Amino acid sequence: MKLKSWKKKGTLVTSVVLTAVILGACGSSGAKDDKKSETASKIKLSAQTNISYMDSRLATDESSIQTLNQTNEGLYTYDLEGKLIPAAAKEKAQTNKDKTVYTFTLRDDAKWSNDKPVTAEDFVYAWKSAVDPKTGSQYSYLYDGVVKNATAILGGKKDPKELGIKAVDDKKIEVTLEKPVPYFESLLAFSVFFPLNEEFVKDQGDKYAKNSEHILFNGPYKMKDWDPTSDSWTLVKNDKYWDKKNVKTDTFVYNVIANSGTGANLFETGELDRAELTGDFAKQYKSNENFVSTAGAFMYYIKYSQKVDVAKTGLDNLNLRKALNAAIDSKGLTEHVLSNGSTPAEGIVPANFVTNPDTGADFRKDAKPVIKFDATEAKKLLELAKKETGKSTFTIELLNDDADGSKPTAEYIQDQWQKNLPGVKVSLKTLPYKNRLELNASGDFQAQLTRWGPDYQDPSTYIDLFKTGSSYNMMDYSNPKFDDLLVEASTTQATKPLERWNTYIEAEKIAIKDDAASAPLYQNAIASLENPKLKNFKRFPYTMTALKYVYLEK
């Protein structure tokens, strides 16, 4: 479908009004080729949500982490082909025979945006601060059971000073692990492992990272014109970055555009070089020459609280949770509501993410489906739940947010549950994205539509979400057998890849199939309209797009 022909359909008036508002922020560049050439060193992109935090210890949402990955670097990063490579580190680490001690040497030319060198102490300070319970980092769990003493520190039993990281000198870092950790090096590309300059952080006090004027950057880009209320921000090339000669584009301008129709109109008028699409808009543009669909690794799923308002919800009852899981036709959701290439979930670990260490088979092929739609079975399970609880009705509030696609998905789930499960009544609570995250962090929800993207390339990044006490559990789900399997996978099986692989398969089965702790819905795909001159905008299942390689062809 041609872009112009679509304007006769749908919500043109609303979209044009919204477009007019956003044009002022974007600036006009037009869609003609000669105009694109003039602005080839500026790329205009959309974001679905605002940035919540630019403090690498506190960031949890995609917009925040995506931006941190462009403005800052850890010891390692990912290259254009998705390969893990040294970043602030000069080269890959040296290790002892047992793979429990890693020694990193920093680049001599690694600098902060204020021209001060990035030092070993910057990593020591950042890591110790991240695991300090006073910081309140939700991602501190990535250190748990990995870096020596992190578990005891997070539990309040040891001082953060005892974390297994030390500065040998200004440019050399020694990290000691609790045990061999197969995925340790991939963690180092994640934002909670990024360095922080202690002097700068402390000088800023409460203002640190509250807006773009109070942040230091050591990555390819610096940030401008941002605070937590901003619907737009700008990334500009960091002239202090060690690899600045290979940074392709001078400026990226982001605008928060939660509506696909608005994004499509902005793309048409040349105000965006890339616009993401969902739902009806993805359907309408499928045949357009600028339409692109890319598989992702975000798993969208429903969390069930087994503690909040269970007298009304009944979600502490196993058979009710199993009934809810069986009552959702995820294929109908992906085909008729999303229509962007997303695929029904068969478990909490996505397809095409990790492979069997011996055979190379995909995790989903080995694990088999642990959730499936069966309306007849759902009704049987519901009747069991009614008998066990003595209740004839269950009332559930489903929390969702205002990100594009979230509410239509929630409405679909509401319809599926009420249609396939007589006696189940569902209300929707739709909040701004940031407010939903706040309720998620506090555990103040009955059921919640949420999503999870990988922090590193290993099944544990998904399965550990269900561990007792995890800062991302927040469902009051706990199963000692499940927890024991995770301990085994991370200790005795750390150097036994195939045994570890099979343990994670069993753990997923327990959490999703046996305990119905949550309902995996679908694995995302990203549908978008892209300027054909936009090059190297690549996505990998286990990391963010590296904007340093992205450019507009002149």
C-alpha positions as CSV (number, residue, x, y, z in Angstrom):
1,M,0.0,0.0,0.0
2,K,1.4,3.4,-0.9
3,L,1.7,5.9,1.9
4,K,-0.4,8.6,0.2
5,S,-3.4,6.2,-0.4
6,W,-3.6,5.4,3.4
7,K,-4.5,9.1,4.2
8,K,-8.0,8.4,3.0
9,K,-8.6,5.9,5.8
10,G,-8.7,5.8,9.6
11,T,-7.9,8.5,12.0
12,L,-6.5,11.2,9.6
13,V,-7.8,14.2,11.5
14,T,-6.4,13.0,14.9
15,S,-3.1,12.0,13.3
16,V,-2.7,15.3,11.4
17,V,-3.3,17.3,14.6
18,L,-0.8,15.3,16.6
19,T,1.6,15.5,13.7
20,A,1.4,19.2,13.6
21,V,2.2,19.4,17.3
22,I,5.2,17.2,17.0
23,L,6.5,18.9,13.9
24,G,7.5,21.9,16.0
25,A,9.8,19.7,18.1
26,C,11.2,17.8,15.1
27,G,11.8,20.7,12.7
28,S,10.8,20.4,9.1
29,S,13.1,18.6,6.6
30,G,10.7,17.3,4.0
31,A,10.7,13.9,2.3
32,K,12.5,14.8,-0.9
33,D,15.8,13.1,-1.6
34,D,17.8,16.4,-1.9
35,K,16.6,17.5,1.5
36,K,17.5,14.1,3.1
37,S,21.0,14.5,1.6
38,E,21.4,17.9,3.2
39,T,20.6,16.5,6.7
40,A,22.4,13.2,6.2
41,S,24.3,13.7,9.5
42,K,21.0,14.0,11.5
43,I,18.7,11.0,11.9
44,K,15.2,11.3,13.3
45,L,13.8,8.4,15.3
46,S,10.8,7.7,17.4
47,A,10.5,6.2,20.9
48,Q,7.4,4.6,22.3
49,T,8.0,5.8,25.9
50,N,9.8,8.5,27.8
51,I,13.2,7.8,29.4
52,S,12.7,7.1,33.1
53,Y,16.3,7.1,34.4
54,M,19.7,8.0,33.0
55,D,21.4,6.6,36.1
56,S,22.9,3.3,34.9
57,R,22.3,1.8,38.4
58,L,18.6,2.5,38.3
59,A,17.5,2.2,34.7
60,T,15.1,-0.6,34.0
61,D,13.0,0.3,31.0
62,E,13.9,-0.1,27.3
63,S,14.1,3.6,26.4
64,S,16.5,4.3,29.3
65,I,18.7,1.3,28.7
66,Q,18.7,1.9,24.9
67,T,19.9,5.5,25.4
68,L,22.5,4.5,28.0
69,N,23.9,2.0,25.5
70,Q,24.5,4.9,23.1
71,T,26.0,7.4,25.6
72,N,28.0,5.1,27.8
73,E,30.2,2.0,27.6
74,G,31.2,-0.8,29.9
75,L,34.2,-3.0,29.6
76,Y,32.6,-4.8,26.6
77,T,30.0,-3.9,23.9
78,Y,28.6,-5.4,20.8
79,D,29.7,-4.6,17.3
80,L,27.7,-4.2,14.1
81,E,27.4,-8.0,13.6
82,G,26.3,-8.6,17.2
83,K,29.7,-9.9,18.3
84,L,30.9,-9.2,21.9
85,I,34.0,-7.0,21.7
86,P,36.2,-4.9,24.1
87,A,35.0,-1.3,24.6
88,A,36.5,0.6,27.6
89,A,38.7,-2.5,28.0
90,K,41.7,-2.5,25.7
91,E,41.3,-6.3,25.0
92,K,39.6,-9.4,26.2
93,A,40.3,-10.2,29.8
94,Q,43.0,-12.5,31.1
95,T,41.7,-15.2,33.4
96,N,43.0,-17.8,35.8
97,K,42.7,-21.5,35.1
98,D,39.4,-21.8,37.0
99,K,37.8,-18.9,35.2
100,T,37.1,-17.2,38.6
101,V,39.5,-14.3,38.3
102,Y,39.3,-11.9,35.4
103,T,41.9,-9.1,34.8
104,F,41.0,-6.2,32.5
105,T,43.2,-3.5,31.1
106,L,41.5,-0.2,30.2
107,R,42.2,1.7,27.0
108,D,44.6,4.6,27.5
109,D,42.4,6.9,25.4
110,A,39.1,6.0,27.2
111,K,37.7,9.4,28.4
112,W,34.7,11.0,30.0
113,S,32.9,13.8,28.2
114,N,34.6,16.3,30.6
115,D,38.0,15.1,29.2
116,K,39.0,13.2,32.4
117,P,40.3,9.6,31.9
118,V,38.1,6.6,32.6
119,T,39.9,4.7,35.3
120,A,39.7,1.4,37.1
121,E,38.3,3.2,40.2
122,D,35.3,4.3,38.1
123,F,34.3,0.7,37.6
124,V,35.0,-0.2,41.3
125,Y,32.9,2.7,42.5
126,A,30.0,1.9,40.1
127,W,29.9,-1.8,40.8
128,K,30.0,-1.4,44.6
129,S,27.4,1.3,44.4
130,A,25.1,-0.9,42.3
131,V,25.1,-3.7,44.8
132,D,24.7,-1.4,47.8
133,P,21.1,-2.0,49.1
134,K,20.9,1.7,49.8
135,T,21.1,2.4,46.1
136,G,17.9,0.4,45.3
137,S,19.1,-0.9,42.0
138,Q,16.6,-3.5,40.6
139,Y,19.3,-4.8,38.3
140,S,21.7,-5.5,41.2
141,Y,20.5,-9.1,41.0
142,L,22.7,-9.6,38.0
143,Y,25.7,-9.5,40.4
144,D,24.0,-12.0,42.8
145,G,25.9,-15.3,42.8
146,V,28.3,-13.9,40.1
147,V,30.7,-11.4,41.6
148,K,32.3,-12.5,44.9
149,N,30.4,-11.4,48.0
150,A,27.6,-9.8,46.0
151,T,25.0,-12.2,47.5
152,A,26.0,-11.3,51.1
153,I,26.2,-7.6,50.3
154,L,22.7,-7.6,48.7
155,G,21.4,-9.5,51.8
156,G,22.9,-6.8,54.1
157,K,25.4,-9.3,55.6
158,K,28.6,-7.7,54.2
159,D,29.7,-4.2,53.3
160,P,29.7,-3.2,49.6
161,K,33.5,-2.5,50.0
162,E,33.9,-6.3,50.1
163,L,32.6,-6.8,46.5
164,G,35.1,-8.9,44.4
165,I,36.4,-6.0,42.3
166,K,39.6,-4.0,42.8
167,A,41.7,-1.5,41.0
168,V,45.2,-2.9,40.6
169,D,46.3,0.5,39.2
170,D,44.6,3.3,37.2
171,K,44.1,1.1,34.2
172,K,43.9,-2.4,35.5
173,I,40.9,-4.1,37.1
174,E,40.7,-7.5,38.8
175,V,37.3,-9.1,39.3
176,T,36.8,-12.2,41.4
177,L,33.8,-14.4,40.9
178,E,32.0,-16.7,43.3
179,K,32.3,-19.5,40.8
180,P,32.8,-19.9,37.0
181,V,29.9,-18.1,35.3
182,P,29.5,-19.0,31.6
183,Y,27.8,-15.7,30.6
184,F,29.9,-13.4,32.8
185,E,31.5,-11.5,29.9
186,S,28.2,-10.8,28.2
187,L,27.0,-9.1,31.4
188,L,29.8,-6.5,31.0
189,A,28.0,-4.9,28.1
190,F,24.9,-4.2,30.2
191,S,24.2,-0.8,31.7
192,V,24.3,-1.8,35.4
193,F,28.0,-2.7,34.9
194,F,28.9,0.6,33.3
195,P,31.5,2.9,35.1
196,L,30.6,6.0,37.1
197,N,33.0,8.8,38.0
198,E,32.6,9.0,41.8
199,E,33.8,12.6,42.1
200,F,31.3,13.8,39.5
201,V,28.4,11.8,40.9
202,K,29.0,13.1,44.4
203,D,29.5,16.7,43.2
204,Q,26.1,16.6,41.5
205,G,24.4,15.3,44.7
206,D,20.6,14.9,44.3
207,K,20.9,16.4,40.8
208,Y,22.9,13.6,39.4
209,A,21.3,12.1,36.2
210,K,18.1,14.1,36.8
211,N,18.6,15.8,33.5
212,S,21.1,15.8,30.7
213,E,23.1,18.6,32.2
214,H,24.1,16.5,35.2
215,I,25.5,13.4,33.5
216,L,28.9,12.3,32.3
217,F,29.3,10.2,29.1
218,N,32.0,7.9,28.0
219,G,30.3,6.4,24.9
220,P,29.8,7.4,21.3
221,Y,27.2,10.1,22.1
222,K,26.3,12.8,24.6
223,M,22.7,13.6,25.5
224,K,21.1,17.0,25.3
225,D,17.7,18.5,26.1
226,W,16.4,15.7,28.4
227,D,14.7,15.5,31.7
228,P,12.3,12.8,33.0
229,T,9.2,14.8,31.7
230,S,10.7,15.2,28.2
231,D,8.9,13.9,25.1
232,S,12.0,14.5,23.1
233,W,15.8,14.4,23.4
234,T,18.9,14.7,21.3
235,L,22.1,12.6,21.0
236,V,25.2,14.3,19.7
237,K,28.5,12.9,18.8
238,N,30.9,12.7,21.8
239,D,34.2,14.3,20.6
240,K,36.0,12.8,23.6
241,Y,35.0,9.2,22.7
242,W,38.0,6.9,22.0
243,D,36.6,5.6,18.7
244,K,34.9,8.8,17.5
245,K,36.4,8.4,14.0
246,N,34.1,5.4,13.5
247,V,30.9,7.1,14.7
248,K,28.9,7.5,11.5
249,T,26.3,10.1,12.4
250,D,26.6,13.4,14.2
251,T,23.1,13.7,15.7
252,F,20.1,11.6,16.5
253,V,16.8,13.3,17.4
254,Y,14.2,11.3,19.4
255,N,10.5,12.1,19.8
256,V,8.2,10.0,21.9
257,I,5.4,8.9,19.6
258,A,3.1,6.4,21.2
259,N,0.6,6.3,18.3
260,S,1.5,4.4,15.1
261,G,-0.8,6.7,13.0
262,T,1.1,9.8,14.1
263,G,4.4,8.0,13.4
264,A,3.3,7.0,9.9
265,N,2.3,10.6,9.1
266,L,5.6,11.9,10.4
267,F,7.5,9.4,8.3
268,E,5.5,10.4,5.2
269,T,6.3,14.1,5.7
270,G,10.0,13.3,6.2
271,E,10.0,14.2,9.9
272,L,11.0,10.6,10.9
273,D,13.5,8.3,9.3
274,R,12.0,5.3,11.1
275,A,8.5,4.8,12.6
276,E,7.4,1.7,14.5
277,L,4.0,0.3,13.7
278,T,1.5,-1.9,15.6
279,G,-2.0,-3.3,15.1
280,D,-4.1,-2.0,12.2
281,F,-1.2,0.2,11.0
282,A,1.1,-2.7,10.7
283,K,-1.5,-4.5,8.6
284,Q,-2.2,-1.6,6.4
285,Y,1.5,-1.0,5.6
286,K,2.6,-4.6,5.1
287,S,2.8,-4.2,1.3
288,N,4.5,-0.8,1.4
289,E,8.0,-0.7,0.0
290,N,9.4,0.9,3.2
291,F,7.8,-1.7,5.5
292,V,10.3,-3.8,7.6
293,S,9.6,-6.4,10.2
294,T,12.4,-7.7,12.4
295,A,12.1,-10.5,15.0
296,G,12.9,-9.5,18.5
297,A,13.5,-11.2,21.8
298,F,11.1,-9.3,24.1
299,M,8.7,-11.8,25.7
300,Y,5.3,-10.3,26.5
301,Y,3.6,-12.0,29.4
302,I,1.1,-11.7,32.3
303,K,2.2,-11.7,35.9
304,Y,-0.1,-13.1,38.5
305,S,0.1,-11.8,42.0
306,Q,-0.4,-14.7,44.5
307,K,-0.7,-12.2,47.3
308,V,-2.6,-9.0,46.4
309,D,-6.4,-9.2,46.8
310,V,-6.5,-12.9,46.4
311,A,-9.8,-13.1,48.2
312,K,-11.3,-11.5,45.1
313,T,-8.9,-12.7,42.3
314,G,-8.4,-16.3,43.4
315,L,-4.9,-16.1,41.8
316,D,-3.3,-18.0,44.7
317,N,-5.2,-21.0,43.3
318,L,-3.1,-23.1,40.9
319,N,-6.0,-24.4,38.8
320,L,-7.4,-20.9,38.3
321,R,-4.0,-19.7,37.0
322,K,-3.8,-22.8,34.7
323,A,-7.3,-22.0,33.5
324,L,-6.3,-18.4,32.7
325,N,-3.2,-19.6,30.8
326,A,-5.2,-22.2,28.7
327,A,-7.9,-19.6,27.9
328,I,-5.8,-17.3,25.8
329,D,-5.5,-17.8,22.1
330,S,-2.1,-16.2,21.5
331,K,-2.2,-17.0,17.8
332,G,-5.4,-14.9,17.5
333,L,-3.6,-12.1,19.3
334,T,-0.5,-12.0,17.1
335,E,-2.5,-12.4,13.8
336,H,-5.5,-10.2,14.4
337,V,-4.5,-7.6,17.0
338,L,-0.7,-7.1,16.6
339,S,-0.2,-8.1,13.0
340,N,3.4,-7.0,13.0
341,G,5.2,-10.4,12.7
342,S,5.1,-11.2,16.5
343,T,4.7,-15.0,17.2
344,P,2.8,-16.9,19.9
345,A,4.9,-17.8,22.9
346,E,5.6,-21.4,23.7
347,G,7.4,-20.6,26.9
348,I,9.2,-17.7,28.7
349,V,12.5,-18.2,26.8
350,P,12.1,-17.0,23.2
351,A,12.9,-18.8,20.0
352,N,16.2,-18.1,18.1
353,F,17.9,-16.8,21.2
354,V,20.1,-19.6,22.6
355,T,21.2,-23.0,21.3
356,N,22.0,-26.4,22.7
357,P,25.8,-26.5,23.5
358,D,26.1,-29.9,21.9
359,T,23.6,-30.1,19.0
360,G,23.0,-26.5,18.2
361,A,19.3,-27.0,18.5
362,D,17.2,-24.0,19.6
363,F,16.0,-23.9,23.2
364,R,12.4,-23.9,22.1
365,K,12.9,-27.0,20.0
366,D,14.4,-28.9,23.0
367,A,12.1,-27.5,25.6
368,K,8.8,-28.1,23.7
369,P,5.8,-25.8,24.4
370,V,5.0,-25.3,28.0
371,I,1.9,-23.2,27.4
372,K,-0.9,-23.7,24.8
373,F,-4.5,-22.6,24.1
374,D,-7.2,-25.1,25.0
375,A,-10.6,-23.5,25.8
376,T,-12.2,-26.9,26.7
377,E,-9.4,-27.7,29.2
378,A,-9.6,-24.1,30.5
379,K,-13.2,-24.6,31.5
380,K,-12.4,-27.9,33.3
381,L,-9.7,-26.2,35.3
382,L,-12.0,-23.3,36.1
383,E,-14.5,-25.7,37.6
384,L,-11.8,-27.3,39.7
385,A,-10.8,-23.9,40.9
386,K,-14.4,-23.0,41.9
387,K,-14.7,-26.2,43.9
388,E,-11.4,-25.7,45.7
389,T,-12.1,-22.1,46.6
390,G,-15.8,-22.3,47.1
391,K,-16.2,-19.3,44.8
392,S,-18.4,-19.0,41.7
393,T,-16.9,-15.8,40.4
394,F,-13.4,-14.3,40.3
395,T,-12.7,-10.6,39.8
396,I,-9.4,-9.6,38.3
397,E,-7.9,-6.2,37.5
398,L,-5.4,-6.4,34.6
399,L,-2.8,-3.6,34.8
400,N,-1.4,-2.3,31.5
401,D,0.1,0.9,30.1
402,D,-0.3,3.5,27.4
403,A,2.5,2.2,25.1
404,D,1.3,1.5,21.6
405,G,-0.2,-2.0,21.5
406,S,-0.5,-2.5,25.2
407,K,-4.2,-1.6,25.7
408,P,-5.4,-3.5,22.6
409,T,-3.6,-6.5,23.9
410,A,-5.1,-6.1,27.4
411,E,-8.6,-5.7,25.8
412,Y,-8.0,-9.0,23.9
413,I,-7.0,-10.8,27.1
414,Q,-10.0,-9.4,28.9
415,D,-12.3,-10.7,26.1
416,Q,-10.6,-14.1,26.0
417,W,-10.9,-14.6,29.8
418,Q,-14.5,-13.5,30.0
419,K,-15.5,-15.4,26.9
420,N,-13.8,-18.7,27.7
421,L,-14.1,-18.7,31.5
422,P,-17.7,-18.2,32.8
423,G,-17.5,-16.5,36.1
424,V,-14.3,-14.6,35.5
425,K,-14.8,-10.9,35.4
426,V,-11.9,-8.7,34.2
427,S,-11.4,-4.9,34.5
428,L,-8.5,-3.0,33.0
429,K,-6.3,-0.5,34.7
430,T,-4.4,1.5,32.1
431,L,-1.6,3.8,33.3
432,P,1.2,5.8,31.8
433,Y,4.2,3.5,31.2
434,K,6.3,4.9,34.0
435,N,3.5,4.6,36.5
436,R,3.0,1.0,35.6
437,L,6.7,0.3,36.2
438,E,6.3,1.9,39.7
439,L,3.4,-0.4,40.6
440,N,5.4,-3.4,39.2
441,A,8.4,-2.5,41.4
442,S,6.2,-2.2,44.5
443,G,4.2,-5.4,43.6
444,D,1.0,-3.4,43.8
445,F,-1.1,-5.2,41.1
446,Q,-3.4,-8.2,40.8
447,A,-2.4,-9.2,37.2
448,Q,-0.2,-7.3,34.9
449,L,0.6,-7.2,31.2
450,T,4.4,-6.7,31.0
451,R,7.4,-7.7,29.0
452,W,11.0,-8.7,29.4
453,G,14.0,-8.4,27.1
454,P,17.3,-10.2,27.6
455,D,20.1,-8.6,29.6
456,Y,22.6,-11.2,28.3
457,Q,22.6,-14.2,26.0
458,D,21.6,-17.1,28.4
459,P,18.3,-18.8,29.4
460,S,18.9,-17.6,32.9
461,T,18.1,-14.0,31.9
462,Y,14.4,-15.1,31.6
463,I,14.1,-18.0,34.0
464,D,15.7,-16.2,36.9
465,L,12.8,-13.8,36.9
466,F,10.8,-16.4,38.9
467,K,13.4,-17.0,41.6
468,T,12.3,-16.5,45.1
469,G,13.3,-13.1,46.3
470,S,14.2,-11.8,42.8
471,S,13.6,-8.0,42.5
472,Y,11.7,-8.8,39.3
473,N,9.5,-11.6,40.7
474,M,7.0,-9.4,42.6
475,M,4.4,-12.1,42.2
476,D,4.9,-13.8,45.5
477,Y,5.8,-16.9,43.5
478,S,8.1,-19.4,45.2
479,N,8.9,-23.0,44.6
480,P,11.9,-24.6,46.5
481,K,12.3,-27.2,43.8
482,F,12.6,-24.5,41.1
483,D,15.0,-22.5,43.2
484,D,17.2,-25.6,43.8
485,L,17.4,-26.1,40.1
486,L,18.7,-22.6,39.6
487,V,21.3,-23.0,42.3
488,E,22.4,-26.2,40.7
489,A,22.6,-24.6,37.2
490,S,24.7,-21.8,38.6
491,T,27.1,-23.9,40.8
492,T,27.8,-27.5,40.2
493,Q,26.7,-27.3,36.5
494,A,28.5,-24.0,35.7
495,T,31.2,-26.0,33.8
496,K,28.8,-28.7,32.5
497,P,27.0,-26.9,29.7
498,L,24.7,-29.7,28.6
499,E,23.5,-30.6,32.2
500,R,23.0,-26.9,32.8
501,W,20.9,-26.6,29.6
502,N,18.6,-29.5,30.6
503,T,18.2,-28.0,34.1
504,Y,16.9,-24.7,32.6
505,I,14.5,-26.7,30.4
506,E,13.1,-28.4,33.6
507,A,13.0,-25.1,35.5
508,E,11.0,-23.4,32.8
509,K,8.5,-26.3,32.8
510,I,8.0,-26.0,36.5
511,A,7.4,-22.3,36.6
512,I,5.2,-22.0,33.5
513,K,3.5,-25.4,32.9
514,D,3.4,-26.9,36.4
515,D,2.9,-23.8,38.5
516,A,1.4,-21.4,36.0
517,A,3.3,-18.6,37.7
518,S,2.7,-16.4,34.6
519,A,1.2,-16.5,31.1
520,P,3.7,-16.0,28.3
521,L,1.8,-14.4,25.4
522,Y,4.1,-13.7,22.5
523,Q,7.6,-13.0,21.2
524,N,7.7,-9.6,19.7
525,A,8.6,-8.5,16.2
526,I,9.2,-4.9,15.4
527,A,7.3,-3.6,12.4
528,S,8.4,-0.3,11.0
529,L,8.6,2.1,8.1
530,E,12.2,2.9,7.4
531,N,13.9,5.4,5.1
532,P,15.5,3.3,2.4
533,K,18.7,5.3,3.0
534,L,18.9,4.3,6.6
535,K,21.8,1.9,6.9
536,N,23.1,-0.5,9.6
537,F,20.0,-0.2,11.8
538,K,20.4,-3.7,13.0
539,R,18.8,-5.5,15.9
540,F,19.9,-8.6,17.7
541,P,17.9,-10.6,20.2
542,Y,20.4,-10.0,23.1
543,T,21.4,-6.4,22.7
544,M,20.2,-2.9,21.6
545,T,20.9,-1.3,18.2
546,A,24.3,0.3,18.2
547,L,23.7,3.7,16.8
548,K,27.4,4.4,16.3
549,Y,27.3,2.4,13.1
550,V,24.0,3.8,11.8
551,Y,23.9,6.4,9.1
552,L,21.8,7.9,6.2
553,E,23.2,7.2,2.8
554,K,23.6,10.4,0.9
